[in-house]
């Protein structure tokens, strides 16, 4: 029950700060606010309901940035995480400054925070990957701090204290030394609200994949914290009384293998001394499975790692070459996955559909690969061109960019660029892929393969209140859910043949509820566009038939057409409102387009335009 591909969700330097221009008469009161995530693959909102948690992970970036504020000039309030609790007008009024941490996926929530801040006379400073990459979409922000906070935040704070902050603070050319990055202010959060804690070990990646913005943001020379620093940070999390899941939120944990080995040797001792309080997971490149990294892989397991996210991306050699990701082919990918599983790490993975040079049968090959390898949580997504990447630059030169990135890299049904293959065919293949991956039978088939392939792991502790509560909730829902029989059979089989693994099996069943929910909502939203088109064609035919009927009067024709237009639009609107609010983006456009098309059609018959509110959603 964890977030995958989380490098998009938790970077230590993600920072938004909202500031009024005031004279320093007393300490400035900082109210940190973390924007809300929509329901996505990453949010795990459905799964979290079982374990009584409100969010997957705390806003580590914001908590780290707050540790950079000099206490002699600033008074820090507790973090308001909108994924956990609402933001009140009273909190805004009583603060001098609102500070928030935002990514592209949180844009809507971020904009609402700005509106509320401005309504109370608070100015807004934006920072982090979203305003750094898309400053033009942050026009409502009064100030922008770009790049990594260690270098760009201090000059802003200095100017603020002097009373003359500028609007834009660019990132520096020299990357900051993160051995000097402070420990996050965990005291400003209630860690009981979160399923997993999160800390960062390194920034940057030695590889330079065409679609990825990591090297552009953080460089190709990975910078790491030292071992002592990391143990101190882990100890700080331990002192919050958090136990269980802990993520190392690196974009590539394998970036600096020498430093990784040093850290793991210290971590093994620390975990042993405390009885392994943390189950650790991270992201890594496929070279983790290389023979030269066998010792490192073993040390990860010894130190309490139980899961790793891999960017497998594609099984198509030509597509991998175009991505500049040929390192994934050094050993066969199926063998690589099995090596890591055999060592004792569950493999989750990301895959990309729609790359240039990709063969049309890639989605089918991908499905077979995922099933055979036992990658339970597979994250396939349509390729997105992110501003600042080599991919974006190339496609821009080729005049293929259609729109900006919306922050979601899975379970979306459109491309932001013109694809080589027909877009409609790619989307249909993708819809078929996620439908098949997250059918109950296929999901639990992979779960059995994973259970068979997985080497020795440090299993979860048996009896705890959280686990018992989660199991009770599961058994109240699972037997009566669609496909629930497959889940019950899987749990029963595990209990009989591998009872020590049963807590993991329960986690698998809970995670499936989330994955199945977002898949169903995605496919439901995908059906909306053709449904709207069908309604419009129905309207057009009936309109033409009505006016070709010579047996009724003109007034009756007008009355019928008016009723028909309203009826057709109401049907489309009702279908729209049955969609989940976080899956309505494309449906919203389709509904408004339907209104415009109906009006245009009426004008063709010299009738008044269809009367509906301009904004219907």
DASULWO-V261272 format. One record per backbone hydrogen bond with DSSP energy under -0.5 kcal/mol. NH is the residue of the N-H (numbers start at 1). CO is the residue of the C=O. E is the energy in kcal/mol with one decimal. If there is no record, write none. Layout:
((NH:CO:E) (NH:CO:E))
This chain:
((8:5:-1.5) (9:6:-2.3) (10:6:-2.0) (14:11:-2.2) (15:13:-0.6) (16:100:-3.3) (17:125:-2.6) (18:98:-8.9) (19:17:-0.5) (20:96:-0.8) (22:20:-1.0) (25:23:-1.6) (28:73:-2.6) (30:28:-0.6) (30:75:-3.1) (31:29:-0.6) (31:97:-3.8) (32:30:-0.7) (33:99:-5.2) (34:80:-2.7) (35:33:-0.5) (35:101:-0.7) (40:38:-0.7) (44:40:-0.8) (48:44:-2.4) (49:45:-0.9) (49:46:-0.6) (50:46:-0.6) (50:47:-1.1) (51:47:-0.8) (52:48:-0.6) (52:49:-0.6) (53:48:-1.9) (54:193:-2.1) (55:193:-1.7) (58:196:-0.6) (60:58:-2.1) (63:59:-2.5) (64:60:-2.2) (65:61:-2.5) (66:62:-2.3) (67:63:-0.8) (67:64:-0.6) (68:65:-2.0) (69:66:-1.3) (73:70:-1.6) (74:70:-1.5) (75:28:-3.2) (76:74:-0.6) (77:30:-2.9) (79:188:-2.3) (80:32:-3.1) (81:79:-0.8) (82:34:-2.6) (82:80:-0.8) (84:81:-2.5) (85:81:-2.7) (88:86:-0.5) (92:88:-1.6) (93:89:-2.9) (94:90:-2.2) (95:91:-0.6) (95:92:-1.1) (96:29:-1.6) (97:29:-2.6) (98:18:-1.5) (99:31:-2.7) (100:16:-4.2) (101:33:-0.6) (102:127:-0.5) (106:103:-1.4) (107:104:-1.9) (110:106:-2.7) (111:107:-2.5) (112:108:-1.7) (113:109:-1.9) (114:110:-2.0) (115:111:-2.3) (116:112:-2.3) (117:113:-2.5) (118:114:-2.9) (119:115:-2.0) (120:116:-1.0) (120:117:-0.7) (121:118:-1.8) (122:117:-3.2) (125:17:-2.9) (126:143:-3.4) (127:15:-0.6) (128:145:-0.7) (130:102:-0.8) (132:128:-2.2) (133:129:-2.5) (134:130:-2.6) (137:134:-1.4) (138:135:-1.7) (139:136:-0.5) (141:138:-1.4) (142:124:-1.6) (143:124:-2.9) (144:167:-3.8) (145:126:-3.0) (146:144:-0.6) (146:169:-3.0) (151:148:-1.5) (152:148:-1.9) (153:149:-2.0) (154:149:-0.6) (156:152:-0.8) (157:153:-2.5) (158:154:-2.5) (159:155:-2.2) (160:156:-2.8) (161:157:-2.4) (162:158:-1.6) (163:159:-0.9) (163:160:-0.8) (164:159:-2.4) (169:144:-2.8) (170:168:-0.5) (175:173:-0.6) (178:176:-0.8) (180:177:-1.6) (181:178:-1.1) (185:63:-1.8) (186:184:-1.9) (188:185:-1.8) (189:186:-1.8) (191:189:-0.8) (193:190:-1.9) (194:191:-1.5) (195:55:-1.9) (196:56:-2.8) (197:245:-2.2) (199:247:-2.4) (203:223:-2.1) (205:219:-1.7) (210:323:-3.4) (212:209:-1.2) (217:213:-2.1) (218:214:-3.4) (219:214:-0.5) (219:215:-1.4) (222:220:-0.8) (223:203:-2.6) (225:201:-2.4) (230:226:-2.3) (231:227:-2.5) (232:228:-2.1) (233:229:-2.1) (234:230:-2.7) (235:231:-2.5) (236:232:-1.8) (237:233:-1.8) (238:234:-2.5) (239:235:-2.1) (240:237:-1.4) (241:238:-1.7) (242:237:-1.0) (244:277:-2.9) (245:195:-0.6) (245:243:-0.6) (246:279:-2.4) (247:197:-2.6) (248:281:-2.4) (249:199:-3.0) (249:247:-0.8) (250:248:-0.7) (253:283:-2.9) (255:252:-2.0) (260:256:-2.1) (261:257:-2.5) (262:258:-1.8) (263:259:-2.4) (264:260:-2.9) (265:261:-2.0) (266:262:-1.2) (267:263:-2.5) (268:264:-2.6) (269:265:-1.1) (270:266:-2.1) (271:267:-2.9) (272:268:-2.2) (273:269:-2.3) (274:270:-1.1) (275:272:-1.1) (276:271:-3.4) (279:244:-3.1) (280:278:-0.6) (280:304:-2.4) (281:246:-1.8) (282:307:-1.1) (283:248:-0.5) (284:309:-2.5) (288:285:-1.7) (289:286:-2.0) (290:287:-1.5) (293:290:-1.7) (294:291:-1.6) (297:293:-2.4) (298:294:-2.2) (299:295:-2.3) (300:296:-1.9) (301:297:-1.6) (302:298:-2.3) (303:299:-1.8) (304:301:-1.5) (305:300:-2.6) (306:280:-2.6) (307:280:-1.0) (308:346:-2.4) (309:282:-2.6) (310:308:-0.5) (310:348:-2.7) (311:284:-0.7) (312:310:-1.3) (312:350:-0.6) (313:350:-3.1) (314:312:-2.9) (317:315:-0.6) (320:316:-2.4) (321:317:-2.0) (322:318:-1.8) (323:319:-1.9) (324:320:-0.7) (324:321:-0.9) (325:320:-2.8) (328:325:-1.6) (329:326:-2.0) (330:327:-1.1) (336:332:-2.3) (337:333:-2.3) (338:334:-2.1) (339:335:-2.3) (340:336:-1.9) (341:337:-2.5) (342:338:-2.9) (343:339:-1.6) (344:340:-0.8) (344:341:-1.1) (345:340:-1.9) (346:306:-2.4) (348:308:-2.3) (348:346:-0.6) (349:377:-1.4) (350:310:-2.3) (351:379:-2.2) (352:313:-3.4) (353:381:-2.5) (358:355:-1.5) (362:359:-1.9) (365:361:-2.0) (366:362:-2.7) (367:363:-2.2) (368:364:-2.1) (369:365:-2.3) (370:366:-2.7) (371:367:-2.4) (372:368:-2.5) (373:369:-2.5) (374:370:-1.2) (375:370:-1.4) (376:374:-1.3) (378:376:-1.0) (379:349:-3.1) (380:378:-0.6) (381:351:-2.0) (383:353:-2.8) (386:384:-0.8) (389:386:-2.1) (391:210:-2.4) (393:389:-2.1) (394:390:-2.6) (395:391:-2.7) (396:392:-2.4) (397:393:-2.0) (398:394:-1.6) (399:396:-1.4) (400:395:-2.9) (401:395:-0.5) (402:416:-3.0) (403:416:-1.5) (409:407:-0.5) (411:380:-0.7) (418:400:-2.4) (419:417:-0.6) (426:422:-2.0) (427:423:-2.5) (428:424:-2.1) (429:425:-2.3) (430:426:-2.3) (431:427:-2.6) (432:428:-2.1) (433:429:-2.2) (434:430:-2.6) (435:431:-1.9) (436:432:-2.3) (437:433:-2.9) (438:434:-2.0) (439:436:-1.3) (443:439:-2.6) (444:440:-2.4) (445:441:-1.5) (446:442:-2.0) (447:443:-1.9) (448:444:-1.7) (449:445:-1.7) (450:446:-2.9) (451:447:-2.2) (452:448:-1.8) (453:449:-2.6) (454:450:-2.6) (455:341:-2.9) (459:457:-1.1) (464:462:-0.6) (468:464:-2.4) (469:465:-2.5) (470:466:-2.2) (471:467:-2.2) (472:468:-2.3) (473:469:-2.2) (474:470:-2.3) (475:471:-2.4) (476:472:-1.2) (477:473:-1.1) (477:474:-0.7) (478:474:-3.7) (480:477:-1.1) (481:477:-0.6) (481:478:-1.5) (484:481:-2.3) (486:483:-0.9) (487:483:-1.0) (488:484:-2.4) (489:485:-2.5) (490:486:-2.0) (491:487:-2.4) (492:488:-2.6) (493:489:-2.5) (494:490:-2.3) (495:491:-2.5) (496:492:-1.8) (497:493:-2.5) (498:494:-2.8) (501:498:-2.0) (502:499:-1.4) (504:501:-0.8) (505:501:-1.9) (506:502:-2.3) (507:503:-1.8) (508:504:-2.1) (509:505:-2.1) (510:506:-2.2) (511:507:-2.7) (512:508:-1.9) (513:509:-1.1) (514:510:-1.1) (515:511:-2.4) (516:512:-3.2) (517:513:-1.9) (518:514:-2.4) (519:515:-1.8) (520:516:-2.7) (521:517:-2.4) (522:518:-2.0) (523:519:-2.5) (524:520:-2.4) (525:521:-2.3) (526:522:-2.1) (527:523:-1.3) (528:524:-0.7) (528:525:-0.8) (529:525:-0.7) (530:526:-0.6) (531:527:-1.7) (532:528:-2.5) (533:529:-2.1) (534:530:-2.3) (535:531:-2.1) (536:532:-2.2) (537:533:-2.4) (538:534:-2.1) (539:535:-2.3) (540:536:-2.7) (541:537:-2.3) (542:538:-2.3) (543:539:-2.4) (544:540:-2.3) (545:541:-2.5) (546:542:-2.4) (547:543:-2.0) (548:544:-1.3) (549:545:-0.7) (549:546:-0.8) (550:548:-0.8) (552:549:-0.7) (557:553:-2.0) (558:554:-2.6) (559:555:-2.5) (560:556:-2.8) (561:557:-2.7) (562:558:-2.4) (563:559:-2.4) (564:560:-3.0) (565:561:-2.8) (566:562:-2.0) (567:563:-2.6) (568:564:-2.8) (569:565:-2.3) (570:566:-2.4) (571:567:-2.1) (572:568:-2.0) (573:569:-2.5) (574:570:-2.7) (575:571:-2.2) (576:572:-2.0) (577:573:-2.2) (578:574:-0.8) (578:575:-0.6) (579:576:-1.7) (583:580:-2.4) (584:581:-0.8) (588:584:-3.1) (589:585:-1.4) (590:586:-2.2) (591:587:-2.5) (592:588:-2.2) (593:589:-2.3) (594:590:-2.2) (595:591:-1.9) (596:592:-2.0) (597:593:-2.6) (598:594:-2.5) (599:595:-2.1) (600:596:-2.4) (601:597:-2.3) (602:598:-2.2) (603:599:-2.0) (604:600:-1.5) (605:601:-0.6) (605:602:-1.1) (606:603:-2.2) (607:602:-2.7) (612:610:-1.0) (616:614:-0.6))
